[in-house]
Amino acid sequence: MAETAPGRARAHVELEEGYRFKVDFGDGRGVLLMDEPAPLGDGSGPNAAAVLGAAVANCLSASLLFCLRKARIEVRSLGADVEVTSSRNERGRLRVSGVRVQLHPDLAPGNEGRVGRCLELFEDFCVVTEAVRGGIEVDVTVGIP
């Protein structure tokens, strides 16, 4: 998303056809196509719930990576799996009700015992996750072999 000022980001969302929208972040790096799954859309792109889940997983991954690197812990790779669940509210409307993220850092041998402080801190520094937690349950696990 193009940063217009510190702490701000913008995007332009435009209908292409059906339920497919083009999202342009205005930074010249391309667009994101989003679509609803059938029967509404064609499923030609992720829907909003999937993008929300990806945003939470990305933010958590970046926060963990930042902390580990700051602690001089070598991270060989870092993956994340995210699952977004929806349920009906008291008025029968479908709402995102939970986000479950599993982070999978692959650390250089000998570093596994040094990650404790990062595991205590990293979630608190994730801007997206902490904002989402204001209204949606977010469950996070980190799998370190």
N, C-alpha and C positions, 0 to 999 in steps of 0.2 A: 504494500500500500504506500502510496506516495506521502511522505511526511511534509506537511505544509508548515508546521511549526513544531517545536519540541512538544511531545505529548499528543500530537494530532496526526491522524492518517485519514486519507480520503480514497474513495473509489466511486466509479460511475457504473451503475447496473442498468442494462437495457434489454428489453424483450427482443429476442430474435424471432421465435415462432413457438406455438404451442405453449409449453411451460419452460422452454429453454431460454436462459438469460446469459448475456455476455457481461462479464465483470472486467472492467478496465481500471487498473490501479493508477494509471496516469504516469507511470514511471518509465514507459517505453520498453518494458520487459515482456510484453505480451499480455494476453487476456486469459481469463479463466471462464470456461463454459460450465454453467450449472443447469441442472434439469431435475425435474421430479421423476420418480420412478413410475412405471405403468401402474395404474391405468391413466393417471393424469398426464404424465409426460412420456418421453421415450427412454428415459434413463441414460441419455447421452453424456451425462456428466454427473458429478456428485450433487446431492441436494444440500440444502442449508444445514440440516442436522449433521451430515457427514463433514461438511466444511468446519462447523463448530467443533466437532470432535478432533479433526485434524489440527485446528488452531490450538486447542488445549494440549494435545500431544506434542506439537511442535514447540510450544512455549515451555512445557515441562522439560523436554529434551534439551533445549537451549540453556535453560536454567541449571540443569544438572551438569551439562557439559562445561558451562562457565565455571561452576564451583570446582569441579574435578580438575580442570586445567589450572585454576588459580592455586589449588593445593598441589600442583605439579604431579598429578596422577595421570599417567599416560592412558589415554582412551584410544583403543585400536578401532573401535566402531561403536555406534550407538543406534539402536533401533527402538521402535515403539509400536505397540499394537493398541488400538483404541476401539471401544465399542460404545455406541450411543444408544440408549434405550428410551423409548417413548411410552407414555401411558395416558389415559384419559383423565382429565381433571374432574372436579365435582360438577361441572356444566357439560361434561361429555366431550370436551375439546381435546384433541391430541396435543400433547406437550412433551418436550424433551424432559425426561425425568431423572436421567442419570448419565454420567460419563465414567467409564472405567478405562484407565490407562495402565498398561504394563510397559515399563521401560526395560530395555535389555542392553546395558553397557557391557562391552567386551574390554576389560582392562588388561594391561600388560601384567604378566605374572608378578606376584609379590605385592601388588597394590590393593588387593581385596580388603585387607584389614585396616586400610587407611581411609576408607570412604565414610566412616560413621558421621563425622561432622557435616559433610555435604548432604547426607541423607536426612539429617535433622533440619537443614536450612533451605534447600533448594526450592521446595514448593512455595515457600513464603515469598520468594522473589519472582515468581511467575505472574506477570501482570494479568494475563488472560484467565488463568485458572482461578486466581483469587477473586476476580470479578465475577466469573461464572458461579463460583461457590456461593455467591450471595443469593442465588435462587435455585440452583441445581446441585444435587449431590455429585461430588467428584471423588472417585476412589482411585488411589494411585498405589501401585506396587513397583518395586525395583527388583529385578531378578539378577542377583550377582552370584555367579557360580561359586 
